[in-house]
Each structure stands twice: as structure tokens, then as C-alpha cells.
Amino acid sequence: MTFVVLEECILCKHTDCVAVCPVDCFYEGPNFLVINPDECIDCALCEPECPVDAIRAEDDVPENQKEFIQLNAQLSVHPNWTQITTQKPALVSHEQWQGVAGKLDQLDRNGA
């Protein structure tokens, strides 16, 4: 099992999770983070750190967000998405997007 970043992260991109990851399995695009499932060691440290509840264990991903399992795997190996190992400020507009549903169409895949 691995952990998955869900829709709640889109346009927020808090990086509290990155600060606690012991294996640096997070990758970032312009407005979203993903977890590389091949690098995640299932330590569960990231899940409680996310202030918008955007990280879940793969088995706990809501049915309407199952596509994020594959999306994390794809984007984590995309050449334009880079590994992130240190905490950064959230996106400037994160407060206006927090709690907004249906943000998948806002995801900037950066050529993916």
C-alpha cells in the first residue's frame, strides 16, 4: 500500500507533508503535489501533517477520487515534475481554494 495525494491539494499545495517524509517521495508540479508509489514506504507520517486532508492511504481513497492513484504514479515520473524535499509556502491563493470540490479541471499537468 502507498499513500496518495488527492484533489484537495490542487491549487493549495501545502508542503507540511514534505517536511516529514523520510524518503523524499513527493514530487511537485505548478499547483499540485504527488507521491511516487514506488518510493513511498507507507510510514504514514505525511497524512496527519496535511492541513487540508489531501493525503490518504491507497485503500482509503474515496471512490470518486480513485483516479488520483494512477495520477500520482504518472505525474511523479513526469520529466517536468521535480522531487521536492523541503517545505515551501503554500500557493498564494490557497485559502480561496481550500474546501472547494471538483478542482481536477484546474490541475496544471505541465505537459503531462
Residue pairs with C-beta under 8 A, 6 or more apart in sequence:
1 42
1 57
1 58
1 59
2 35
2 37
2 40
2 42
2 57
2 58
2 72
3 35
3 40
3 42
3 44
3 46
3 47
3 55
3 56
3 57
3 58
4 35
4 37
4 55
4 56
4 57
4 58
4 61
4 68
4 69
4 72
5 26
5 32
5 33
5 34
5 35
5 54
5 55
5 68
5 72
6 54
6 55
6 56
6 61
6 62
6 65
6 68
7 54
7 65
7 68
7 101
7 102
7 103
7 104
8 50
8 52
8 53
8 54
8 98
8 99
8 103
9 32
9 33
9 50
9 52
9 54
9 55
10 31
10 32
10 97
10 103
10 104
10 106
10 107
11 31
11 32
11 91
11 93
11 94
11 97
11 100
11 103
11 106
12 52
12 54
12 90
12 91
12 94
12 97
12 98
13 28
13 31
13 32
13 33
13 90
13 91
13 94
14 50
14 51
14 52
14 54
14 90
14 94
15 26
15 28
15 33
15 84
15 86
15 87
15 88
15 89
15 90
16 49
16 50
16 51
16 87
17 26
17 33
17 46
17 47
17 49
17 50
17 55
18 24
18 26
18 33
18 46
18 84
18 85
18 86
18 87
18 88
19 49
19 86
19 87
20 45
20 46
20 49
21 43
21 45
21 46
22 41
22 43
22 45
23 39
23 40
23 41
23 43
24 39
24 83
24 84
24 85
25 35
25 36
25 39
25 40
25 41
25 76
26 33
26 34
26 35
26 36
26 46
26 83
26 84
26 85
27 33
27 34
27 35
27 36
27 75
27 76
27 78
27 81
27 82
27 83
27 84
28 34
28 81
28 82
28 84
29 75
29 78
29 80
29 81
29 107
29 108
29 109
29 110
29 112
30 108
30 110
31 91
31 106
31 107
31 108
32 75
32 107
32 108
33 84
34 71
34 72
34 75
34 76
34 81
35 46
35 55
35 72
35 76
36 72
36 73
36 76
36 77
37 58
37 69
37 72
37 73
37 76
38 73
39 76
42 57
44 57
46 55
47 55
47 56
47 57
49 55
52 98
52 99
56 62
58 69
61 68
61 69
67 104
74 112
75 81
75 109
75 112
78 109
78 110
78 111
78 112
80 110
80 111
80 112
81 110
81 112
91 97
97 103
97 106
